Amino acid sequence: MTSFRDFEHERWQEAVETYAGFWAGLTRQTIRPLLDALEVSPETRLLDVSCGTGHVAAAAVSMGASVAGIDFSSVMLARARRLHPTLDFRLGDAEELEFPDESFDAVAINFGMLHFQHPERALAQAHRVLRPGGRAAFTVWAPPDQSRAFEVVYGSIRDYGTLEVPLPPGPPFFRFSDPEESRRILLETGFQEPRIESLRLTWRVPSAPALLRAFEEGTARTGPTLLAQRPEDLVRIRSAILERASGYEGDGGLEVPMVAVLCRGRKESGSCFADDS
Ligand SMILES: C[S@@+](CC[C@H](N)C(=O)[O-])C[C@H]1O[C@@H](n2cnc3c(N)ncnc32)[C@H](O)[C@@H]1O
């Protein structure tokens, strides 16, 4: 069977247009809190890990930071380079960063951790490339009872289909929604002062069919989970999704409450002897 990493890679090569069209407007809402958590200033050298179309990197540059972004999807990177032609975007894997030790002041991972095969390796790499005292922060989704778009879709699959589909096994999607688990992985990978907070967001989607399309074509695991259903079940699941989604209709489209979990930690500062020298 394909590895989870290869499965994710294949999906992200294909999902770019739909991701950029529907999801990026939502994931953009966490950029400011993420960069504030990293204390970004004009002196900051920031690495944007799993940068996607590069909107975190671009926001950091607008705050005066110097930035590099990496992503393993060449198609995502092509779009990032087209949108931000002067920025440094490189093809690379979050779990094997090709940067020297201690070369950044801050590492941002906006909605990447829930896509890595070995998220602890990605955090250990973030720790390695940070200078002593540097900061890392990542965002993930809170569970479906708070991030309601996931309840719309997973609730419909539960009602009319099955979540047991043969996808390559990967870490649980909502693993780091649990503050204790996020705190634990930050400490385990060498970070200090872990802090976890929730961010309330609103996903504005033009219509219920647009939300369905965002999931079917613009996600890594949820789309294949839908498309793996029996055809007769998929028909019922799709209409259940449309019905549930229409419950969030507001002025000019859907307004779906979503909650992001923002997690941060700091790499230990150098020893007092080093500081004194
Ligand atoms: C949900 S998107 C987030 C993109 C962007 N950070 C944002 O805020 O919109 C997840 C991104 O993670 C990238 N990705 C997933 N696994 C990766 C890995 N192992 N190494 C590098 N990038 C990875 C995907 O290609 C995709 O661009």
The ligand as an SDF file (V2000), in Angstrom:
LIG
                    3D

 27 29  0  0  0  0  0  0  0  0999 V2000
   -3.5830   22.4010    4.7660 C   0  0  0  0  0  0  0  0  0  0  0  0
   -2.2720   22.8730    3.7380 S   0  0  0  0  0  0  0  0  0  0  0  0
   -1.6430   24.2880    4.6220 C   0  0  0  0  0  0  0  0  0  0  0  0
   -0.9350   25.2450    3.6990 C   0  0  0  0  0  0  0  0  0  0  0  0
   -0.5530   26.5930    4.3030 C   0  0  0  0  0  0  0  0  0  0  0  0
    0.3440   26.4430    5.4230 N   0  0  0  0  0  0  0  0  0  0  0  0
   -1.7720   27.3780    4.7190 C   0  0  0  0  0  0  0  0  0  0  0  0
   -1.7340   27.9860    5.7820 O   0  0  0  0  0  0  0  0  0  0  0  0
   -2.7460   27.4550    3.9650 O   0  0  0  0  0  0  0  0  0  0  0  0
   -1.0800   21.6270    4.1180 C   0  0  0  0  0  0  0  0  0  0  0  0
    0.2270   21.8050    3.3530 C   0  0  0  0  0  0  0  0  0  0  0  0
    1.1740   20.8900    3.9330 O   0  0  0  0  0  0  0  0  0  0  0  0
    2.0030   20.4190    2.8860 C   0  0  0  0  0  0  0  0  0  0  0  0
    2.6440   19.2110    3.3960 N   0  0  0  0  0  0  0  0  0  0  0  0
    2.0520   18.0840    3.8560 C   0  0  0  0  0  0  0  0  0  0  0  0
    2.9730   17.2070    4.2760 N   0  0  0  0  0  0  0  0  0  0  0  0
    4.1950   17.7810    4.0990 C   0  0  0  0  0  0  0  0  0  0  0  0
    5.5200   17.3880    4.3590 C   0  0  0  0  0  0  0  0  0  0  0  0
    5.7970   16.1950    4.8880 N   0  0  0  0  0  0  0  0  0  0  0  0
    6.5270   18.2460    4.0820 N   0  0  0  0  0  0  0  0  0  0  0  0
    6.2580   19.4610    3.5290 C   0  0  0  0  0  0  0  0  0  0  0  0
    5.0130   19.8990    3.2350 N   0  0  0  0  0  0  0  0  0  0  0  0
    3.9810   19.0700    3.5360 C   0  0  0  0  0  0  0  0  0  0  0  0
    1.0410   20.2370    1.7240 C   0  0  0  0  0  0  0  0  0  0  0  0
    1.6780   20.1540    0.4820 O   0  0  0  0  0  0  0  0  0  0  0  0
    0.1660   21.4770    1.8670 C   0  0  0  0  0  0  0  0  0  0  0  0
    0.6760   22.5610    1.1240 O   0  0  0  0  0  0  0  0  0  0  0  0
  1  2  1  0
  2  3  1  0
  2 10  1  0
  3  4  1  0
  4  5  1  0
  5  6  1  0
  5  7  1  0
  7  8  2  0
  7  9  1  0
 10 11  1  0
 11 12  1  0
 11 26  1  0
 12 13  1  0
 13 14  1  0
 13 24  1  0
 14 15  1  0
 14 23  1  0
 15 16  2  0
 16 17  1  0
 17 18  1  0
 17 23  2  0
 18 19  1  0
 18 20  2  0
 20 21  1  0
 21 22  2  0
 22 23  1  0
 24 25  1  0
 24 26  1  0
 26 27  1  0
M  CHG  2   2   1   9  -1
M  END
$$$$
